[in-house]
Amino acid sequence: MNYASAVQAVLKLDETVYPAIMAEKRTGRYCVINVLVFGILHALFSLHFSEAVLAAGQSSGPVPIITQILFIIIGAAVAFLMHAGGALFLWVFSRGIGGNTAFLPVYFNLGISFAGLWPLAPVLAALQAGGKGPALYGVLLLASAYALAVIFFGIKSASGLSTARMGAAMATAIVFVTSFMYLWI
């Protein structure tokens, strides 16, 4: 299974693709690629939507190329930190409900599932740059629901939980992450 067909299967919510990727020993590679692509996409869209915000702190003119490169590198690094934190939460709650006790399958499957977050990158960047409106919030809702569905099947495959138990684990993880975000912001 090549990378393009694996990503298509992931995006079609095919839970059987994860063991196939693991059997071909491409799990780590696909995980890193998908998380990296999400980080770069988000950084590029953030640069696009907030170029005026970045330029406001400097003298007139475009944002220097070195600043743009650093912004993209930092965006990729943040995506990997987000991936590791999300994997830890999902592993703890899926394990707590009786799932597989190994961390790495959850970690890698979440990374592979980051392909479902790709459509969310421009929406998040637009919101972070100050975008508003019902259309943007509607797209945010749809893209978020789709991303959660892709992640759900990836983690379900890794944890070996039933649909109901995985739903409970995912809901608990979402409540905890949302609570932390609320307290942090």
N, C-alpha and C positions, 0 to 999 in steps of 0.2 A: 504494500500500500504506500503510494507516494504521499508527499505532504499535502498537495492540493486535494486529493481524494479524501485524506484523513480530515482535513478542515471542513470539507463539504459534509462529511458524515457527522462531525461534531455539530455543525450548524443545523443539521436536519434532526438533531436531538436523538441520534442513534447511540444508544448506550453500549452497544457491542463493539464500537470502534476502539474504545479504551483498552480492552484486553488484547485486541489485535495489534495496536501500536506497541503495547508492552511486549508482546511476543516477538515483534520484529526489533526490539531493543532500540526504539526511536523515541521513547517517552521523554527523556531528558532534553533531547534536541528540540522536539516539538513544543515542549513546555517553555523553554527559553525563547524560542522564536515568537510564540504567541504573546508572551508577556512583554517582550521587547517591542513587538509591533504595536501593541496597545500603548505602551509608554511613549513611543515616538509619535504615534498618531495624535495622542492627547497633547503632547508638547507642540507639535506643528500647528494643530488647530488653536491651541492657546496663543501661540505667537501670532497667528492670523487674526484672531478675534480681539486680541488685546495689544496690538502693536502700538496703538495710540497711548494706552496706559503705560507701556514700557518706555515709549519715547518722551512722555511728559516729564519724567525725572531727569532727562538729559537736555542738552541744547537741541535746537531744531535739527531735523535730519532723520534718516532711517536708523534703526537699531543696528549697531555694529555686528558683523558676522560672528565674531568671537562670542558675543553675548548670546546670539541665537544658538550657536553650537553648545555652549554651556547649558542653556535652557533645555535643549533637547536631551543632553546627557543626564541632567538632573531629573527630567521627566521620566526617562527610562529607569533611573535608580528608584524613584518614588514608586513606579509600577511594580518593581521587584519587592520593595518593602510592603506594599499593599498586598501583593500576592502571598508573601510569607505570613503576614498577620492574618489574612483571610483563611489561609490553609490551617493555621493553628487553631483558630476559632472553630472552623468546620470540623476539624479532626477531634477536638475536645468534645463537641456536642454530639457528633455522630458516634464517637467511642462511648460516651456516657449513656447513650441509648441502646448500646449493644452492638455497635458496628465493629468492623475490622480494627484491630489495635495498632496496626502499622501506620506511621505518619507519612512516609514517602509516597504511597499510592494516592493519598488525598492531596498531597502537595503537588505531585506531577499532574494528576487529573484536573486539579483546579487551574494549573498553568495552561494545560491544553484547552480548557474551557474558556480561557480568556479571549478566544476568537469570538465568543458571543458578546464580549464587551466592546469590540471594535466599533459597532454602530453607535455606541454610547459616547465615544470619545469626542466627537464634534459637539454633541449636545451639552456635555459637561463643560467643555471649554467655553461655549457660548454663554452658559449660565454663570460661570465663574467670571466672565468678562462683563457681566452686568445685563445680559440679555433677559428679556421678560416677554410675556405674552402667552395666551392660551395655546397657540400652536406649538410653541417651544415646550411648554409643560406637557402637552399631549404626546409629543414625540419622546420626551423624557420618560413618561409613563410606559409607553409601548416598548422603547428600547430597554428600559430597566426590567420589565416583565420578561422580555425575551432573553436577556442576559441571565436572569435568575433561573430561567428554565434550562438553559444550556449548562449552567453551573450545577443545577440540581441533578441532572442526569450524570454528569461527570463524577460528582461526589457520591452519588448513589452507587455507581459502578465500583468505585474504590472501597466504599464502606461495606457493601453487601447488605445493606438495609432494605426493608420493604419500602414501598412508596409512602405509606402512612408514617412509618418511623423516620424516614428521611425527611419528610415534610415537617415533622415535629422538630427534628434536629436543626433543619435550615431555619425554621421560624424562630427558634430560640437564639440561634446565632445572629439573625437579623435584628432581633430585639436588643441583644447585648451590644452589637456594633452601633446601632442607632442611638442607644443610650449613651455610649461613650462619645459619639460624635456630638450629640446634643450638649453633653457636659463640657466638651472641649471647645465648642464653638460658642 
